[in-house]
Amino acid sequence: MVEKEYRERRDKRIWELRQAGLSEREISARLKEEGWRGTSDSTVHTVLNQSIDKKLDPDYVIPFYCGNKTATLHGICCFNHKIGMPEPDAVFPPHQLEIFEAIGKNDKTLIVKGRRIGATDITLRAILYYSLYGFLRGLQTIIVPGTQIELAVRWIRQLRVMLEKAGMDTEIDYDLTKRGTLTLKNGAEMMAIASNAQLLRGQPKVGLVFLDEAAHFDMQSPTAVMDAVEPAVANTKGHLVAISTPKGKRGFFYGLTLDKDNGWIKYYYPSEVAVGHSIKPGWLEAKMKERHTNMDFEQEFHNAFSTPQNSVYSAVFIKNIQESGNFDMIEVQPGEFRLKEPRTIDKAFAGLDIARVADFSALVILGRNEKKWYPVLIKIFPHITWPTMLIEIERLYREFHVVEIAADKTSLGQGFIDFVVAKNMRCANIGFTMASKSQMINHAVKLFQSQELFIPKSGCDEIIKQFGEQMQTDTGVGMRYSHPEGSHDDAFWAFHLAAQAVGEGYEQYAGFV
């Protein structure tokens, strides 16, 4: 290789490493590792500061970040020094540069983060950079906030202001730029859209969908949004980015973290990664001492999917009632869970939650052994006919010598209860109201706290999941209970119906038939 060609290739490699965010000293060290000649710090500095006119060549792409605190090359050393760094004399920490690279190379990027690590800011800067120089040229970027749409509108306005202050307003197509949008002359467009599946459908050329604070989406169907955004980027081979601080073990964002083979490349950044950058030393320690409980702190700053404060049962409470019971279940056939090591029981009560339209039905049988109650059977029924389900319930009723079944009589429930009674099975019909649900939960809590009632330690993940997902909201006239769209609460309420049956609190509103 002739010397001129060698230097050109070396210089090209130097600019590649600078575009990746390496400092001059780091570039010199990397070149030496790769076996290049002429790799001193002074050589690297000379290459990076050679003729500005060459760097203004139309084919030249300015690096995203130069790696230095202050700008060189009269401010065109990198994109971020040109549009302005987040803070004077700031540098981007490694996790932010990793986020930038991930957005550009991954089809699906999922980032679980602690607070104040600058994830949203670096993502917006990456979107603007890729829209000007990268894979988003000529394509749409849809920004979907998990909280308020006005927040995303403000972000897009800030991106426009960045370009204007940097003297790059010639890149903006002002005729097409409207409120909540930013359109560039190269055809790229950034727009803010509320977390509504219908609004996401039909966008013609989506290159990237950015779901910010995705665990906080407040919508009727989070899964419907995913059903909308994935086809939206299919035609353009675009990218999906979902970033969020955890918000409990619920929702589609939490579900994405559980599936190892769903195509999402996952990154986890606790707040500690930003100490010395966007977080001052000692700030995290002070926050923990102030007012946060350990569970809140772990979720807000350490990426832990804890149970939200408005959950019926906290994660710590659930763990305690699992471990104190210390027994496992096993799935003996689809939807039917029994004790892994059967125990002798002297009495059994059952709870039956009857499906209406979208939910399943569930039967939970609590058995007593040495004055302690625990599930001896959990049966989740898919959408099957009543006669088939009745046969199964009668079989299990006889097998476990159930004393009574406490069943939800609301809506269609009373009709099914009539069939149960016709089969000579004793049944307590309980109407589901805010008051009766609160009564059942309070009764179960008393049994849990006195260590008379337990849930499985393992082997039946569904009921543990439902315990963690059930939420309560104070309406002023009582507690309203709910669970995430796309999930189920049938086993949860069947368990509490059974727990109510073992106590004495249900007679005031339940009638034996």
C-alpha positions as CSV (number, residue, x, y, z in Angstrom):
1,M,0.0,0.0,0.0
2,V,1.5,3.4,-1.0
3,E,2.0,5.9,1.8
4,K,-0.6,8.3,0.6
5,E,-3.4,5.7,0.5
6,Y,-2.2,4.4,3.9
7,R,-2.5,7.9,5.5
8,E,-6.0,8.4,3.9
9,R,-7.2,5.2,5.4
10,R,-5.6,6.0,8.8
11,D,-7.2,9.5,8.7
12,K,-10.6,8.0,7.9
13,R,-10.3,5.6,10.8
14,I,-9.4,8.6,13.1
15,W,-12.6,10.4,12.1
16,E,-14.6,7.2,12.6
17,L,-13.4,6.9,16.1
18,R,-14.0,10.6,16.8
19,Q,-17.6,10.1,15.5
20,A,-18.0,7.3,18.0
21,G,-17.2,9.8,20.7
22,L,-13.6,8.9,21.6
23,S,-11.2,11.6,22.8
24,E,-7.9,12.3,21.0
25,R,-5.9,10.3,23.6
26,E,-8.4,7.4,23.4
27,I,-8.2,7.5,19.5
28,S,-4.4,7.3,19.7
29,A,-4.5,4.3,22.1
30,R,-7.1,2.5,19.9
31,L,-5.0,3.0,16.7
32,K,-2.0,1.5,18.4
33,E,-4.0,-1.5,19.5
34,E,-5.2,-1.9,15.9
35,G,-1.6,-1.8,14.6
36,W,-1.6,1.5,12.8
37,R,1.6,3.5,12.2
38,G,1.8,7.2,13.0
39,T,-0.6,7.2,15.9
40,S,0.9,9.7,18.3
41,D,-1.4,12.2,20.2
42,S,0.0,15.0,18.1
43,T,-0.7,13.2,14.8
44,V,-4.3,12.6,15.9
45,H,-4.7,16.2,16.9
46,T,-3.3,17.4,13.6
47,V,-5.7,15.2,11.6
48,L,-8.7,16.3,13.6
49,N,-7.8,20.0,13.2
50,Q,-6.7,20.1,9.6
51,S,-8.3,22.4,7.0
52,I,-11.8,23.4,8.1
53,D,-12.7,23.6,4.4
54,K,-12.2,19.9,4.1
55,K,-14.6,19.2,6.9
56,L,-17.2,21.3,5.1
57,D,-17.1,19.1,2.1
58,P,-20.7,18.1,1.1
59,D,-19.9,14.4,1.6
60,Y,-18.6,15.0,5.1
61,V,-20.8,13.9,8.0
62,I,-20.2,15.8,11.2
63,P,-19.6,13.5,14.2
64,F,-22.3,13.2,16.8
65,Y,-19.9,14.1,19.6
66,C,-16.2,14.9,19.6
67,G,-15.5,13.6,23.1
68,N,-14.2,17.0,24.5
69,K,-15.6,19.5,27.0
70,T,-15.1,22.4,24.7
71,A,-15.6,22.9,21.0
72,T,-12.8,22.8,18.5
73,L,-12.7,23.6,14.7
74,H,-14.6,26.8,15.4
75,G,-17.6,24.8,16.7
76,I,-17.9,22.3,13.9
77,C,-16.0,19.6,15.7
78,C,-19.2,17.7,16.4
79,F,-23.0,18.0,16.1
80,N,-23.6,18.6,19.8
81,H,-21.1,21.4,20.2
82,K,-22.7,23.0,17.2
83,I,-26.3,22.9,18.6
84,G,-25.2,23.3,22.2
85,M,-24.3,20.8,25.0
86,P,-26.8,20.2,27.8
87,E,-24.6,22.1,30.2
88,P,-21.5,24.2,29.7
89,D,-18.2,22.2,29.8
90,A,-20.3,19.0,30.0
91,V,-19.3,15.7,28.5
92,F,-21.6,12.8,27.5
93,P,-21.0,9.9,29.9
94,P,-20.6,6.4,28.3
95,H,-24.2,5.3,28.9
96,Q,-25.6,8.2,26.9
97,L,-23.3,7.5,24.0
98,E,-24.3,3.8,24.2
99,I,-28.0,4.9,23.9
100,F,-27.1,7.0,20.8
101,E,-25.4,4.0,19.1
102,A,-28.2,1.6,20.1
103,I,-30.9,3.8,18.6
104,G,-29.0,3.8,15.3
105,K,-28.2,0.1,15.0
106,N,-31.0,-1.8,16.8
107,D,-34.4,-2.6,15.3
108,K,-35.9,-2.6,18.8
109,T,-34.2,-0.9,21.8
110,L,-35.6,-1.1,25.3
111,I,-34.1,1.0,28.1
112,V,-35.0,0.5,31.7
113,K,-33.6,3.5,33.6
114,G,-33.3,5.2,36.9
115,R,-34.3,8.9,37.2
116,R,-32.1,11.8,36.0
117,I,-29.7,9.8,33.7
118,G,-30.4,12.0,30.7
119,A,-31.9,9.2,28.6
120,T,-34.7,11.3,27.1
121,D,-32.3,14.2,26.2
122,I,-29.8,12.0,24.5
123,T,-32.5,10.2,22.6
124,L,-34.0,13.5,21.3
125,R,-30.5,14.6,20.2
126,A,-30.0,11.3,18.5
127,I,-33.3,11.6,16.7
128,L,-32.4,15.1,15.4
129,Y,-28.9,13.9,14.3
130,Y,-30.2,10.8,12.5
131,S,-32.9,13.0,10.9
132,L,-30.3,15.3,9.5
133,Y,-27.5,12.9,8.6
134,G,-28.6,9.3,9.2
135,F,-31.2,6.6,8.7
136,L,-34.1,9.0,9.4
137,R,-33.5,11.3,6.4
138,G,-36.8,11.5,4.6
139,L,-38.7,9.5,7.2
140,Q,-41.0,10.3,10.1
141,T,-40.1,10.0,13.8
142,I,-43.1,9.6,16.1
143,I,-42.6,10.6,19.7
144,V,-45.2,9.1,22.1
145,P,-45.0,10.4,25.7
146,G,-46.2,8.1,28.5
147,T,-47.4,11.1,30.4
148,Q,-48.6,14.4,28.8
149,I,-48.7,15.1,25.1
150,E,-47.7,18.7,25.8
151,L,-44.3,17.4,27.1
152,A,-43.5,15.9,23.6
153,V,-44.7,19.1,21.9
154,R,-42.3,21.1,24.1
155,W,-39.4,18.7,23.2
156,I,-40.0,19.2,19.5
157,R,-40.1,22.9,20.0
158,Q,-36.7,22.7,21.8
159,L,-35.2,20.8,18.9
160,R,-36.3,23.5,16.5
161,V,-34.8,26.2,18.8
162,M,-31.5,24.2,18.9
163,L,-31.2,24.3,15.1
164,E,-32.1,28.0,15.0
165,K,-29.6,29.0,17.6
166,A,-26.9,27.0,15.8
167,G,-27.6,28.8,12.6
168,M,-29.1,25.7,11.0
169,D,-32.5,27.1,10.4
170,T,-31.9,26.6,6.7
171,E,-32.5,22.9,7.4
172,I,-36.1,23.6,8.6
173,D,-39.1,23.5,6.2
174,Y,-41.1,26.2,7.9
175,D,-44.0,25.8,5.5
176,L,-44.6,22.2,6.7
177,T,-43.6,22.7,10.4
178,K,-46.7,23.1,12.6
179,R,-47.4,22.9,16.3
180,G,-46.1,19.5,17.6
181,T,-44.1,18.9,14.5
182,L,-40.7,19.7,13.0
183,T,-40.1,19.1,9.3
184,L,-36.7,19.3,7.6
185,K,-36.0,20.2,4.0
186,N,-34.6,16.7,3.5
187,G,-38.0,15.2,4.1
188,A,-37.5,14.1,7.7
189,E,-40.3,14.9,10.1
190,M,-40.6,14.7,13.9
191,M,-44.1,14.7,15.4
192,A,-45.7,14.3,18.8
193,I,-48.6,11.9,19.1
194,A,-50.6,11.0,22.1
195,S,-50.6,7.3,23.3
196,N,-53.6,6.4,21.1
197,A,-53.5,3.4,18.8
198,Q,-55.8,5.0,16.3
199,L,-53.5,8.0,15.9
200,L,-50.5,5.8,15.3
201,R,-52.1,3.9,12.4
202,G,-51.9,5.1,8.8
203,Q,-48.6,7.1,9.1
204,P,-47.0,6.6,5.7
205,K,-43.2,6.6,6.3
206,V,-42.3,6.0,9.9
207,G,-38.6,5.5,10.5
208,L,-38.7,5.5,14.3
209,V,-41.2,5.3,17.1
210,F,-40.0,6.6,20.4
211,L,-42.1,5.5,23.4
212,D,-41.0,7.7,26.3
213,E,-41.8,6.6,29.9
214,A,-43.5,3.6,28.3
215,A,-44.3,2.0,31.7
216,H,-46.5,5.0,32.5
217,F,-48.8,4.8,29.6
218,D,-52.4,5.5,30.7
219,M,-54.6,4.1,28.0
220,Q,-57.3,1.6,27.5
221,S,-55.1,-0.9,25.7
222,P,-51.3,-0.6,25.9
223,T,-51.0,-3.7,23.7
224,A,-53.1,-2.0,21.0
225,V,-50.4,0.6,20.7
226,M,-47.7,-2.0,20.1
227,D,-50.0,-3.7,17.6
228,A,-50.1,-0.3,15.8
229,V,-46.4,0.8,16.0
230,E,-44.8,-2.5,14.9
231,P,-46.6,-2.5,11.5
232,A,-45.9,1.2,11.2
233,V,-42.2,0.6,10.9
234,A,-42.3,-2.7,9.0
235,N,-42.4,-1.2,5.5
236,T,-39.5,1.2,6.2
237,K,-37.5,-1.3,8.3
238,G,-37.6,1.4,10.9
239,H,-36.7,1.2,14.6
240,L,-38.6,1.1,17.9
241,V,-37.3,2.7,21.1
242,A,-39.0,2.2,24.4
243,I,-37.5,4.0,27.4
244,S,-38.9,4.2,31.0
245,T,-38.5,4.3,34.7
246,P,-40.3,1.2,36.0
247,K,-43.8,1.5,37.3
248,G,-44.6,-1.8,39.0
249,K,-44.9,-5.4,37.7
250,R,-47.6,-4.5,35.2
251,G,-48.2,-3.3,31.7
252,F,-46.6,-4.0,28.3
253,F,-43.3,-2.4,29.1
254,Y,-42.8,-4.7,32.1
255,G,-43.8,-7.6,29.9
256,L,-41.2,-6.7,27.3
257,T,-38.5,-7.0,29.9
258,L,-39.6,-10.6,30.8
259,D,-39.4,-12.0,27.3
260,K,-35.8,-12.9,26.4
261,D,-36.5,-13.8,22.8
262,N,-38.9,-11.0,21.7
263,G,-36.3,-9.2,19.5
264,W,-35.9,-6.2,21.9
265,I,-32.2,-5.4,22.8
266,K,-32.4,-4.4,26.5
267,Y,-30.3,-2.0,28.4
268,Y,-30.4,-1.3,32.1
269,Y,-29.1,2.0,33.6
270,P,-29.5,2.7,37.3
271,S,-29.2,6.3,38.4
272,E,-25.6,5.7,39.6
273,V,-24.3,5.8,36.0
274,A,-25.0,9.6,35.9
275,V,-23.3,10.4,39.2
276,G,-20.7,13.1,38.4
277,H,-22.6,14.2,35.3
278,S,-26.3,15.0,35.6
279,I,-26.4,13.8,39.2
280,K,-24.2,15.5,41.8
281,P,-22.2,13.2,44.1
282,G,-24.2,12.6,47.3
283,W,-27.6,13.5,45.8
284,L,-28.8,9.9,45.6
285,E,-27.8,9.2,49.2
286,A,-29.6,12.4,50.3
287,K,-32.8,11.4,48.4
288,M,-32.9,8.0,50.0
289,K,-32.7,9.5,53.5
290,E,-35.4,12.1,52.8
291,R,-38.8,10.6,52.2
292,H,-38.5,7.6,49.9
293,T,-39.3,4.2,51.2
294,N,-36.8,1.5,50.2
295,M,-39.3,0.1,47.6
296,D,-39.9,3.5,46.0
297,F,-36.2,4.3,45.9
298,E,-35.4,0.9,44.3
299,Q,-38.0,1.5,41.6
300,E,-37.2,5.1,40.9
301,F,-33.4,4.9,40.9
302,H,-32.4,1.2,40.7
303,N,-34.5,-0.2,37.8
304,A,-36.5,-2.4,40.2
305,F,-40.1,-3.2,39.0
306,S,-41.6,-2.9,42.4
307,T,-45.2,-2.9,43.3
308,P,-46.7,0.6,42.9
309,Q,-47.9,2.4,46.0
310,N,-51.6,2.0,45.0
311,S,-51.3,-1.7,44.7
312,V,-53.5,-3.8,46.9
313,Y,-50.4,-5.8,48.0
314,S,-46.9,-4.6,48.1
315,A,-44.0,-6.6,46.7
316,V,-42.6,-7.0,50.2
317,F,-45.9,-8.3,51.5
318,I,-46.3,-10.8,48.7
319,K,-42.8,-12.1,49.2
320,N,-43.4,-12.5,53.0
321,I,-46.6,-14.5,52.6
322,Q,-44.9,-16.7,50.0
323,E,-41.8,-17.5,52.0
324,S,-43.6,-18.0,55.4
325,G,-45.9,-20.6,53.7
326,N,-42.9,-22.2,51.9
327,F,-44.7,-24.6,49.6
328,D,-44.7,-25.1,45.9
329,M,-47.4,-25.9,43.3
330,I,-47.0,-27.7,40.0
331,E,-49.1,-27.5,36.8
332,V,-50.5,-31.0,36.3
333,Q,-52.4,-30.0,33.2
334,P,-53.0,-26.8,31.3
335,G,-54.5,-24.3,33.8
336,E,-54.7,-26.7,36.7
337,F,-52.2,-26.3,39.6
338,R,-51.9,-28.6,42.6
339,L,-49.5,-28.9,45.5
340,K,-46.2,-30.4,44.5
341,E,-46.1,-32.3,47.7
342,P,-49.7,-33.1,48.7
343,R,-50.7,-32.6,52.4
344,T,-53.5,-34.0,54.4
345,I,-56.3,-31.4,54.9
346,D,-59.2,-31.5,57.3
347,K,-61.4,-28.9,55.7
348,A,-61.7,-27.2,52.3
349,F,-63.5,-24.1,51.0
350,A,-63.6,-22.9,47.4
351,G,-63.9,-19.5,45.6
352,L,-65.3,-19.3,42.1
353,D,-64.9,-16.2,39.9
354,I,-67.2,-16.5,36.9
355,A,-66.2,-15.0,33.5
356,R,-68.2,-12.3,31.9
357,V,-66.9,-11.5,28.4
358,A,-63.1,-11.0,28.1
359,D,-61.9,-12.7,31.3
360,F,-61.4,-16.3,32.3
361,S,-63.2,-18.1,35.1
362,A,-61.2,-19.5,38.0
363,L,-61.7,-21.9,40.9
364,V,-59.4,-21.7,44.0
365,I,-59.7,-24.4,46.7
366,L,-58.1,-23.5,50.1
367,G,-57.3,-26.5,52.4
368,R,-56.5,-26.4,56.1
369,N,-53.6,-28.3,57.6
370,E,-52.5,-27.7,61.2
371,K,-54.7,-24.6,61.4
372,K,-53.1,-23.1,58.3
373,W,-54.9,-22.4,55.0
374,Y,-53.2,-22.5,51.6
375,P,-54.3,-23.3,48.0
376,V,-54.5,-27.0,47.3
377,L,-55.8,-26.4,43.9
378,I,-56.0,-23.4,41.4
379,K,-57.9,-24.0,38.3
380,I,-58.1,-21.4,35.5
381,F,-60.8,-22.1,32.9
382,P,-60.4,-20.6,29.4
383,H,-63.5,-19.6,27.4
384,I,-65.4,-22.9,27.7
385,T,-69.1,-23.8,27.9
386,W,-70.9,-23.7,31.2
387,P,-71.8,-27.5,31.1
388,T,-68.1,-28.4,30.6
389,M,-67.0,-26.1,33.4
390,L,-69.7,-27.4,35.7
391,I,-68.5,-31.0,35.2
392,E,-65.0,-30.0,36.2
393,I,-66.1,-28.0,39.2
394,E,-68.2,-30.9,40.5
395,R,-65.3,-33.3,40.0
396,L,-63.0,-31.1,42.1
397,Y,-65.7,-30.3,44.7
398,R,-66.2,-34.0,45.4
399,E,-62.4,-34.8,45.2
400,F,-61.5,-32.3,47.9
401,H,-64.7,-32.6,49.9
402,V,-65.3,-28.9,49.7
403,V,-67.6,-27.6,52.4
404,E,-68.8,-24.5,50.4
405,I,-68.1,-22.6,47.3
406,A,-68.2,-18.8,47.6
407,A,-69.1,-17.5,44.1
408,D,-69.6,-14.2,42.5
409,K,-73.2,-13.7,41.6
410,T,-72.8,-10.5,39.7
411,S,-74.0,-10.3,36.1
412,L,-74.2,-13.9,34.7
413,G,-72.9,-15.4,37.9
414,Q,-76.3,-16.1,39.5
415,G,-77.3,-18.2,36.5
416,F,-74.3,-20.4,36.9
417,I,-74.7,-20.6,40.6
418,D,-78.2,-22.1,40.0
419,F,-76.6,-24.9,38.0
420,V,-74.0,-25.5,40.8
421,V,-76.8,-25.8,43.4
422,A,-78.8,-28.1,41.2
423,K,-75.8,-30.5,41.4
424,N,-76.1,-30.6,45.2
425,M,-73.0,-28.4,45.8
426,R,-73.3,-25.9,48.6
427,C,-72.7,-22.3,47.4
428,A,-72.6,-18.9,49.0
429,N,-73.5,-16.2,46.5
430,I,-71.6,-13.0,47.0
431,G,-72.3,-9.8,45.0
432,F,-69.2,-8.0,43.8
433,T,-69.4,-4.3,44.9
434,M,-66.7,-1.9,46.0
435,A,-67.7,-2.6,49.6
436,S,-67.8,-6.4,49.3
437,K,-64.4,-6.5,47.5
438,S,-62.8,-4.3,50.2
439,Q,-64.4,-6.6,52.9
440,M,-62.8,-9.7,51.2
441,I,-59.4,-8.1,50.9
442,N,-59.4,-6.8,54.5
443,H,-60.4,-10.3,55.7
444,A,-57.6,-11.9,53.7
445,V,-55.1,-9.4,55.0
446,K,-56.0,-10.4,58.6
447,L,-55.5,-14.1,57.8
448,F,-52.2,-13.3,56.1
449,Q,-50.9,-11.2,59.0
450,S,-51.8,-13.8,61.6
451,Q,-50.0,-16.4,59.4
452,E,-53.2,-18.5,58.9
453,L,-53.3,-18.0,55.1
454,F,-50.5,-18.3,52.5
455,I,-49.9,-18.2,48.7
456,P,-47.6,-20.5,46.8
457,K,-43.9,-19.8,46.8
458,S,-43.5,-21.1,43.3
459,G,-45.2,-23.2,40.6
460,C,-48.1,-20.9,39.9
461,D,-46.7,-17.7,38.6
462,E,-50.1,-16.5,37.3
463,I,-51.7,-16.0,40.7
464,I,-48.5,-14.3,42.0
465,K,-48.7,-12.0,38.9
466,Q,-52.3,-11.2,39.6
467,F,-51.6,-10.4,43.2
468,G,-48.9,-7.9,42.1
469,E,-51.1,-6.3,39.4
470,Q,-54.3,-5.6,41.3
471,M,-54.6,-1.8,41.9
472,Q,-56.9,0.2,44.2
473,T,-58.1,3.8,43.8
474,D,-59.9,5.7,46.5
475,T,-63.0,7.2,44.8
476,G,-64.2,9.1,47.9
477,V,-67.1,6.7,48.3
478,G,-65.1,3.5,48.4
479,M,-62.1,1.7,46.8
480,R,-62.3,0.9,43.1
481,Y,-60.2,-2.2,42.1
482,S,-58.7,-2.7,38.7
483,H,-56.0,-4.6,36.8
484,P,-53.9,-3.7,33.6
485,E,-55.6,-4.1,30.2
486,G,-54.7,-7.4,28.7
487,S,-54.2,-9.1,32.0
488,H,-56.5,-11.1,34.3
489,D,-57.7,-11.0,37.9
490,D,-59.9,-14.1,37.9
491,A,-57.6,-16.2,40.2
492,F,-57.0,-13.2,42.4
493,W,-60.8,-12.8,43.2
494,A,-61.4,-16.6,43.3
495,F,-58.7,-16.8,46.0
496,H,-60.3,-14.0,48.0
497,L,-63.8,-15.5,47.7
498,A,-62.3,-18.7,49.1
499,A,-60.6,-16.8,51.9
500,Q,-63.9,-15.1,52.7
501,A,-65.6,-18.5,52.9
502,V,-63.1,-19.8,55.6
503,G,-63.9,-16.9,57.9
504,E,-67.0,-15.4,59.4
505,G,-67.2,-12.0,57.7
506,Y,-69.3,-13.0,54.7
507,E,-72.6,-13.7,56.3
508,Q,-73.6,-10.1,56.5
509,Y,-73.9,-9.9,52.7
510,A,-73.8,-13.5,51.5
511,G,-76.7,-15.9,51.4
512,F,-76.4,-19.7,51.3
513,V,-78.5,-21.4,48.6
